[in-house]
Amino acid sequence: MTGTGVVPRRSLASLAAARLEKTVSADAVRHNLAVLRAAAGGRRIMPVLKGDAYGLGAPALADLLVAAGVPALAVDTVAEGAVLREHGIGVPILVMDVDVADNAEDCARYRLMPAVAGPEQVGRHSAVARRRGEPVTAWLRTNVGFNRFGPREERDVDAVLDGLHRARAAVRVAGVFAHLSSSATDPGETAEQAEVFRARVGRARAVLGGHLTASLAATHGLLHPAALRGTDWVRPGLGLHGLLLPGSRDLPGWAGSGLGRLRPAVAVRARVLDLLTVTRAEGLGYDRSAAVAPGRRLATVAIGFSRGLTGPAPAFTGLLRGRSCPMVGRPGMDCAQFDVTAVPDARPGDWMTLLGPERTGDGAARGGGGPVRTAADVGAELGLTLYELLAALRMPVRLEGAAPAAQGDDESAAPP
């Protein structure tokens, strides 16, 4: 309160964050970047910030990563790249998905590097370059089995290369990249796709020039020696946040990768809004389908299906004062109920931990190996992959421990 007795106005974001929030540890992200750099063995790192960095706040994370010395970033869409440019990010940005023709002009205006995977896309970016009187820098996206963008057959690949060769004055190709379809699960298929990729890169260099760089591996690609051969850039996403899909330890490159040192960087918590004790056997919520026995104590918690909480009760649980508390009934739009009978000292305003280590009242993580809600457990309870989980939990994000000071890095090679 000010001296005039007027309460200062709070930001709209702070109003939402007072109820629930995602936090991302800047220290953990920096640590994970160092782990990924070491695993990449001198290859350059191009962090992927698609989907608002998996729902974790792309502008703030871009600031952190650029300060840590990454030479380029990747997104999925022109709009995502434009957000980073408007935020002041100046490093090269690759737009990995083929965007609509209507966005080609803005792609050039924001100095983004579009993916081109077919002759029509070559033509659209070439036309923009001619109108603007300056060349567009692009990457060739080749299809080695992911089968989302680009031709699969070699004759169609040749048609794209021929179009790029003819448009070389307007469209300057910086590199070639592809997505692996099963790098988290299938070493054999990954090795086959890596072999196709290396052959495609060789053909592209023969047509467009030996300067082309190559990027195949993302986080799980680091666990496949075959995917790293001939790769100049690694494009990690999930690994930046300390997460790997189940089965990663069984992949051929695990032993020497060092990825076991990754640290989970993300936590989610929500406030207890109210408490009630059930006095008679009855249901609760919209359809009252969940029967609750007399004497049970329920906490109403500030997270619901509008924020991504879609799991069925009682599979989903939260941590409150060191105890696991199961969800009861179906979640509402902005709140859900949890059985806190085992937590007699629970109070309105308490934070319930839904992902990550439980924290003390002052916000610090509990020491001594206290209870943790792992991303793997939460994803299993909600029926989501780790990728889906981070993006599905839609709520305010706070980057903890970010510092503006630039850090040294070992990626001195010129960016694309």
C-alpha positions as CSV (number, residue, x, y, z in Angstrom):
1,M,0.0,0.0,0.0
2,T,1.3,3.5,-0.8
3,G,1.4,6.5,1.5
4,T,-2.0,7.6,0.1
5,G,-3.6,4.4,1.1
6,V,-4.0,3.2,-2.5
7,V,-3.0,-0.4,-3.3
8,P,-0.6,-0.4,-6.3
9,R,-2.1,-2.1,-9.4
10,R,-0.7,-5.6,-10.0
11,S,0.0,-6.9,-13.5
12,L,-2.6,-9.1,-15.1
13,A,-0.1,-11.9,-15.3
14,S,0.6,-11.7,-11.5
15,L,-3.1,-12.2,-10.8
16,A,-3.1,-15.5,-12.6
17,A,0.3,-16.5,-11.2
18,A,-0.9,-16.0,-7.6
19,R,-3.1,-19.1,-8.2
20,L,-0.9,-21.4,-10.2
21,E,2.4,-21.3,-12.0
22,K,5.0,-23.2,-14.0
23,T,8.6,-22.4,-13.0
24,V,11.6,-23.1,-15.1
25,S,15.0,-23.2,-13.4
26,A,17.5,-21.1,-15.4
27,D,20.4,-22.9,-13.6
28,A,19.0,-26.3,-14.7
29,V,18.6,-25.1,-18.3
30,R,22.2,-23.8,-18.3
31,H,23.5,-27.1,-16.8
32,N,21.5,-29.1,-19.4
33,L,22.9,-27.0,-22.2
34,A,26.4,-27.8,-21.0
35,V,25.6,-31.5,-20.9
36,L,24.1,-31.4,-24.4
37,R,27.1,-29.5,-25.7
38,A,29.4,-32.2,-24.3
39,A,27.3,-35.0,-25.8
40,A,27.4,-33.2,-29.1
41,G,31.1,-33.6,-29.3
42,G,31.9,-30.2,-30.8
43,R,28.9,-29.9,-33.0
44,R,26.9,-26.7,-32.8
45,I,23.7,-26.5,-30.8
46,M,20.5,-25.0,-32.3
47,P,17.9,-25.1,-29.4
48,V,14.3,-25.7,-30.5
49,L,11.8,-23.3,-29.0
50,K,8.7,-24.4,-30.9
51,G,5.3,-24.1,-29.3
52,D,6.4,-21.2,-27.1
53,A,9.3,-23.5,-26.0
54,Y,6.9,-26.3,-25.2
55,G,4.8,-23.9,-23.3
56,L,7.7,-22.7,-21.1
57,G,8.1,-19.2,-22.5
58,A,10.2,-18.9,-25.7
59,P,11.3,-15.2,-25.3
60,A,12.7,-15.6,-21.8
61,L,14.4,-18.9,-22.7
62,A,15.8,-17.4,-25.9
63,D,17.4,-14.6,-23.8
64,L,18.9,-17.2,-21.5
65,L,20.2,-19.4,-24.3
66,V,21.6,-16.5,-26.4
67,A,23.4,-15.2,-23.3
68,A,24.8,-18.7,-22.9
69,G,26.3,-18.4,-26.4
70,V,24.1,-20.5,-28.6
71,P,24.6,-19.3,-32.2
72,A,21.1,-20.1,-33.6
73,L,17.6,-21.1,-32.6
74,A,14.8,-23.1,-34.3
75,V,11.0,-22.7,-34.2
76,D,8.1,-24.3,-36.1
77,T,6.3,-21.2,-37.6
78,V,7.0,-17.8,-38.9
79,A,4.8,-16.3,-36.2
80,E,7.0,-18.0,-33.5
81,G,10.1,-16.6,-35.1
82,A,8.5,-13.1,-35.4
83,V,7.8,-13.1,-31.6
84,L,11.5,-13.7,-30.9
85,R,12.6,-11.0,-33.3
86,E,10.1,-8.5,-31.8
87,H,11.6,-9.5,-28.4
88,G,15.0,-8.5,-29.6
89,I,16.6,-11.9,-30.4
90,G,19.1,-11.3,-33.2
91,V,20.7,-14.8,-33.8
92,P,19.7,-16.8,-36.9
93,I,16.3,-18.5,-36.5
94,L,15.3,-21.6,-38.5
95,V,11.6,-22.0,-39.2
96,M,11.4,-25.8,-39.4
97,D,7.9,-26.4,-40.6
98,V,6.8,-25.3,-44.1
99,D,4.6,-22.3,-43.5
100,V,1.8,-20.9,-45.6
101,A,2.6,-18.8,-48.7
102,D,0.9,-15.8,-47.1
103,N,3.7,-15.7,-44.5
104,A,6.7,-15.8,-46.9
105,E,7.0,-12.0,-47.1
106,D,7.1,-11.6,-43.3
107,C,9.5,-14.5,-43.1
108,A,12.0,-12.4,-45.1
109,R,11.1,-9.2,-43.3
110,Y,11.9,-10.8,-39.9
111,R,15.1,-12.3,-41.4
112,L,14.0,-15.8,-40.6
113,M,15.4,-18.9,-42.4
114,P,12.5,-20.9,-43.9
115,A,12.5,-24.6,-44.5
116,V,11.9,-25.5,-48.2
117,A,10.9,-29.0,-49.1
118,G,9.3,-28.7,-52.5
119,P,9.5,-26.7,-55.8
120,E,6.5,-24.5,-54.9
121,Q,8.1,-23.3,-51.7
122,V,11.3,-22.6,-53.6
123,G,9.3,-20.5,-56.0
124,R,7.4,-18.5,-53.3
125,H,10.6,-17.5,-51.4
126,S,12.4,-16.8,-54.7
127,A,9.6,-14.4,-55.7
128,V,9.8,-12.6,-52.3
129,A,13.5,-12.2,-52.7
130,R,13.2,-10.7,-56.1
131,R,10.5,-8.3,-54.9
132,R,12.6,-7.2,-52.0
133,G,15.8,-7.0,-54.0
134,E,17.8,-9.2,-51.5
135,P,18.3,-12.9,-51.3
136,V,16.5,-15.2,-48.8
137,T,18.6,-17.6,-46.7
138,A,16.8,-21.0,-46.4
139,W,17.4,-24.6,-45.3
140,L,16.5,-27.6,-47.3
141,R,14.2,-29.9,-45.3
142,T,14.5,-33.4,-46.6
143,N,12.3,-36.4,-45.8
144,V,14.1,-39.5,-44.6
145,G,11.0,-41.3,-43.3
146,F,9.2,-38.8,-40.9
147,N,6.8,-38.2,-43.9
148,R,5.4,-34.9,-42.8
149,F,7.1,-32.5,-45.2
150,G,9.0,-33.0,-48.4
151,P,9.4,-35.7,-51.0
152,R,10.3,-39.3,-50.2
153,E,11.4,-40.5,-53.6
154,E,14.8,-39.6,-55.0
155,R,13.5,-38.2,-58.3
156,D,11.4,-35.7,-56.4
157,V,14.4,-34.8,-54.2
158,D,16.2,-34.1,-57.5
159,A,13.4,-31.8,-58.6
160,V,13.7,-29.7,-55.4
161,L,17.5,-29.5,-55.8
162,D,17.1,-28.5,-59.4
163,G,14.7,-25.7,-58.4
164,L,17.1,-24.5,-55.7
165,H,20.0,-24.5,-58.2
166,R,18.0,-22.4,-60.7
167,A,16.9,-20.0,-57.9
168,R,20.4,-19.8,-56.3
169,A,20.7,-16.1,-56.8
170,A,17.5,-15.4,-54.8
171,V,17.4,-18.4,-52.4
172,R,20.7,-19.1,-50.7
173,V,20.7,-22.5,-49.0
174,A,22.6,-22.6,-45.7
175,G,22.0,-26.2,-44.8
176,V,20.1,-29.5,-45.0
177,F,18.0,-30.9,-42.1
178,A,15.6,-33.8,-41.4
179,H,13.6,-35.2,-38.6
180,L,14.2,-38.7,-37.2
181,S,11.0,-40.6,-36.6
182,S,12.0,-43.1,-33.9
183,S,15.2,-41.9,-32.3
184,A,13.8,-42.5,-28.8
185,T,12.9,-46.1,-29.5
186,D,14.4,-47.8,-32.6
187,P,18.2,-47.9,-33.3
188,G,17.8,-49.9,-36.5
189,E,15.3,-47.5,-38.1
190,T,17.4,-44.5,-37.0
191,A,20.5,-45.9,-38.5
192,E,18.7,-46.5,-41.8
193,Q,17.3,-42.9,-41.8
194,A,20.7,-41.5,-41.0
195,E,22.2,-43.3,-44.0
196,V,19.6,-41.8,-46.3
197,F,20.2,-38.4,-44.8
198,R,23.9,-38.5,-45.4
199,A,23.4,-39.5,-49.0
200,R,20.9,-36.6,-49.5
201,V,23.3,-34.2,-47.9
202,G,26.0,-35.4,-50.3
203,R,23.8,-34.9,-53.3
204,A,22.7,-31.4,-52.1
205,R,26.4,-30.4,-51.7
206,A,27.1,-31.6,-55.2
207,V,24.4,-29.5,-56.6
208,L,24.4,-26.4,-54.3
209,G,27.9,-26.3,-53.0
210,G,30.1,-27.9,-50.3
211,H,29.4,-25.0,-47.9
212,L,26.1,-26.6,-46.8
213,T,25.9,-27.7,-43.2
214,A,23.8,-30.6,-42.0
215,S,21.5,-31.2,-39.0
216,L,19.8,-34.5,-38.2
217,A,20.0,-35.2,-34.4
218,A,17.8,-33.7,-31.8
219,T,18.0,-34.7,-28.1
220,H,17.5,-38.4,-28.6
221,G,19.6,-38.4,-31.8
222,L,22.6,-37.8,-29.5
223,L,22.1,-41.4,-28.3
224,H,22.7,-42.8,-31.8
225,P,26.3,-42.7,-33.2
226,A,24.8,-43.2,-36.7
227,A,22.8,-40.0,-36.4
228,L,25.8,-38.0,-35.4
229,R,28.0,-39.0,-38.3
230,G,28.0,-36.2,-40.7
231,T,25.9,-33.9,-38.5
232,D,27.1,-30.4,-37.9
233,W,24.2,-29.1,-35.8
234,V,22.2,-30.7,-33.0
235,R,18.7,-29.4,-32.4
236,P,17.7,-30.2,-28.8
237,G,14.3,-29.4,-27.3
238,L,13.2,-31.7,-24.6
239,G,16.7,-32.3,-23.3
240,L,17.1,-28.6,-22.5
241,H,14.5,-29.1,-19.8
242,G,16.2,-32.3,-18.5
243,L,13.7,-34.7,-19.9
244,L,14.2,-37.9,-21.9
245,L,11.6,-40.4,-23.1
246,P,11.4,-43.8,-21.4
247,G,13.8,-46.4,-22.7
248,S,16.6,-43.8,-23.5
249,R,19.0,-45.8,-21.3
250,D,18.6,-48.8,-23.7
251,L,19.8,-46.9,-26.8
252,P,23.2,-47.6,-28.2
253,G,24.9,-44.4,-27.4
254,W,23.7,-44.0,-23.8
255,A,26.9,-45.2,-22.0
256,G,29.1,-42.5,-23.4
257,S,26.6,-39.7,-23.8
258,G,26.6,-38.2,-20.3
259,L,22.8,-37.5,-20.7
260,G,22.3,-39.2,-17.4
261,R,23.4,-35.9,-15.9
262,L,20.5,-33.9,-17.2
263,R,18.4,-32.2,-14.5
264,P,14.6,-31.7,-14.7
265,A,14.0,-27.9,-15.0
266,V,10.3,-27.6,-14.8
267,A,7.9,-27.5,-11.8
268,V,4.1,-26.8,-11.5
269,R,2.2,-25.9,-8.4
270,A,-1.3,-24.6,-7.6
271,R,-2.9,-23.0,-4.6
272,V,-5.4,-24.6,-2.3
273,L,-8.4,-22.3,-2.5
274,D,-10.8,-23.9,0.0
275,L,-11.3,-26.9,2.2
276,L,-14.4,-28.8,3.2
277,T,-15.1,-31.9,5.3
278,V,-17.7,-34.3,3.8
279,T,-20.5,-34.9,6.3
280,R,-22.6,-37.5,4.4
281,A,-22.0,-39.9,1.6
282,E,-22.6,-38.1,-1.6
283,G,-21.1,-37.1,-4.9
284,L,-19.4,-33.9,-6.0
285,G,-18.9,-31.8,-9.0
286,Y,-21.0,-31.5,-12.1
287,D,-22.3,-35.0,-12.4
288,R,-21.7,-36.1,-8.8
289,S,-20.5,-39.4,-10.1
290,A,-17.6,-39.7,-7.6
291,A,-18.9,-41.0,-4.2
292,V,-17.1,-39.5,-1.2
293,A,-17.3,-41.1,2.2
294,P,-18.2,-39.1,5.3
295,G,-15.3,-37.7,7.2
296,R,-13.1,-37.2,4.1
297,R,-11.4,-33.7,3.9
298,L,-11.2,-32.2,0.4
299,A,-9.1,-29.4,-0.9
300,T,-10.3,-27.3,-3.9
301,V,-7.1,-26.5,-5.9
302,A,-6.6,-23.9,-8.6
303,I,-6.1,-26.1,-11.6
304,G,-8.7,-27.5,-14.0
305,F,-9.2,-28.8,-17.5
306,S,-8.6,-25.3,-19.0
307,R,-5.1,-25.6,-17.7
308,G,-4.5,-29.1,-19.0
309,L,-5.7,-31.3,-16.0
310,T,-7.6,-33.9,-17.9
311,G,-6.6,-37.1,-16.1
312,P,-9.3,-39.3,-14.5
313,A,-9.6,-39.5,-10.7
314,P,-8.0,-41.0,-8.7
315,A,-5.1,-41.6,-11.1
316,F,-3.8,-38.0,-10.7
317,T,-2.2,-36.9,-7.5
318,G,-0.6,-33.8,-6.0
319,L,1.9,-33.3,-3.2
320,L,0.8,-31.3,-0.1
321,R,3.1,-31.0,2.9
322,G,5.0,-34.1,1.9
323,R,1.9,-36.3,1.4
324,S,0.4,-37.6,-1.9
325,C,-3.2,-36.5,-2.3
326,P,-5.4,-38.1,-5.0
327,M,-7.7,-36.1,-7.1
328,V,-11.4,-36.8,-6.4
329,G,-14.1,-36.5,-9.1
330,R,-13.8,-34.8,-12.5
331,P,-11.8,-31.6,-12.7
332,G,-13.7,-28.4,-13.4
333,M,-12.6,-25.7,-15.8
334,D,-10.4,-23.8,-13.3
335,C,-10.2,-26.0,-10.2
336,A,-10.2,-29.6,-9.1
337,Q,-10.6,-31.4,-5.7
338,F,-8.1,-33.5,-3.9
339,D,-8.4,-35.7,-0.9
340,V,-6.2,-34.2,1.8
341,T,-7.6,-36.2,4.8
342,A,-4.0,-37.3,5.4
343,V,-2.9,-33.7,5.7
344,P,-4.7,-32.3,8.8
345,D,-2.8,-29.1,8.8
346,A,-3.6,-28.1,5.2
347,R,-4.8,-24.6,4.9
348,P,-6.2,-22.3,2.1
349,G,-3.3,-20.6,0.4
350,D,-1.0,-23.7,0.6
351,W,0.8,-24.6,-2.6
352,M,0.1,-28.1,-4.0
353,T,2.9,-29.5,-6.1
354,L,1.7,-31.1,-9.3
355,L,5.1,-31.5,-11.1
356,G,8.6,-31.4,-9.8
357,P,10.0,-31.4,-6.2
358,E,7.8,-30.1,-3.4
359,R,8.7,-26.7,-2.1
360,T,8.8,-25.2,1.4
361,G,6.6,-22.3,2.3
362,D,9.3,-19.8,1.2
363,G,9.5,-21.4,-2.3
364,A,12.7,-23.4,-1.8
365,A,12.8,-27.1,-2.8
366,R,12.7,-29.4,0.2
367,G,16.0,-31.0,0.8
368,G,17.0,-34.5,1.8
369,G,15.6,-36.3,-1.2
370,G,12.0,-35.3,-0.4
371,P,9.0,-36.3,-2.5
372,V,9.0,-35.4,-6.2
373,R,6.3,-35.6,-8.9
374,T,8.3,-36.7,-11.9
375,A,7.3,-35.7,-15.4
376,A,7.2,-39.4,-16.4
377,D,4.7,-40.1,-13.6
378,V,2.5,-37.1,-14.3
379,G,2.5,-37.8,-18.1
380,A,1.5,-41.4,-17.4
381,E,-1.4,-40.2,-15.1
382,L,-2.7,-37.7,-17.7
383,G,-2.1,-40.0,-20.7
384,L,0.4,-37.6,-22.3
385,T,3.9,-37.9,-23.7
386,L,6.5,-35.7,-22.1
387,Y,6.3,-33.3,-25.1
388,E,2.5,-33.1,-24.8
389,L,2.7,-32.6,-21.0
390,L,4.9,-29.5,-21.0
391,A,2.7,-27.8,-23.6
392,A,-0.6,-29.0,-22.2
393,L,-0.2,-27.5,-18.8
394,R,-1.2,-24.0,-19.8
395,M,-0.4,-21.4,-17.1
396,P,1.8,-18.5,-16.2
397,V,5.5,-19.3,-16.5
398,R,8.3,-17.9,-14.3
399,L,12.0,-18.3,-15.2
400,E,13.9,-18.6,-12.0
401,G,17.5,-17.5,-11.6
402,A,17.9,-15.9,-15.0
403,A,20.9,-13.6,-15.3
404,P,21.7,-11.1,-18.1
405,A,25.4,-11.7,-18.1
406,A,26.7,-13.5,-21.2
407,Q,28.5,-16.8,-20.7
408,G,31.3,-18.3,-22.7
409,D,30.8,-21.2,-25.0
410,D,32.6,-23.5,-27.3
411,E,30.6,-22.8,-30.4
412,S,32.9,-20.4,-32.2
413,A,32.1,-21.6,-35.7
414,A,30.2,-19.2,-37.8
415,P,26.4,-19.4,-37.6
416,P,24.3,-20.2,-40.6
